[in-house]
């Protein structure tokens, strides 16, 4: 039933619990897990054809991408040690929208995501990624609420 799992990780303290939930689901369904971390567009480094010497260093963006790579790498190690087939990637954009697009692209049969308990102000300012994914997902969404 769930043969392609999109696992959204963000490096929060809840990530380990979310990865474990995906591991359990993948193990019972012989699924492939696509470990995905979303980078905000304003921190995305991309090859835009700049001539050497014109490239501007942007340390916050480098740090954001390095952190995202580490988060995905850690999740991949955990899954691979458990014998789960897993692939990793970084996506760019608004997290909710980008995750839904990625789920469509890989034909995910389920999305596994965490849910942080944001304050009313936090929800107003940032919105809820998990709520956005639930509202627009092309497949079922499994939301891990433990580990907050």
C-alpha positions, 0 to 999 in steps of 0.5 A, a space after each residue: 500500500 505505502 510503497 513510496 514514502 516522502 519523509 519531511 525532516 527539518 532538524 528539530 528535536 522531533 526529527 528523530 521521532 519522525 524518522 523512526 515513524 517512517 522507518 516503522 512504516 517503511 519496514 512493514 511495507 518494503 517501501 522506499 523513503 525519500 528523506 526531504 528537507 526544505 530550504 527557504 528560497 531566500 537561503 537557496 544557493 543556486 547556479 545562476 550562471 555568474 562569472 567567477 569573481 562575481 559570485 557573492 559569498 552568502 554565509 547564512 545560505 551556505 550554513 542553511 544548506 549545510 545544515 539541511 544536508 546534515 539533517 538529511 544525511 543523519 536520517 539516511 544513516 538511521 534508515 539505512 542501518 535499519 535496512 530501509 531503502 532510502 534516498 535524500 534530497 533538498 527542495 527549495 520554496 515555501 515548505 508546505 507548497 514545496 513538499 506537496 509538489 515533491 510528493 506529486 513529483 515522486 508519486 508518494 503514497 504517503 507523506 510522513 511529517 512532524 507537527 510543532 506546537 506553535 503559539 497563536 502568534 507563531 501560526 499567524 506569522 509562519 503558518 503551519 507547514 503540516 496543516 498546509 501539507 494536509 490541505 493540499 497533499 495528493 496522498 495520505 499524510 501521517 503526522 507525528 505529534 510526539 517528541 515536541 
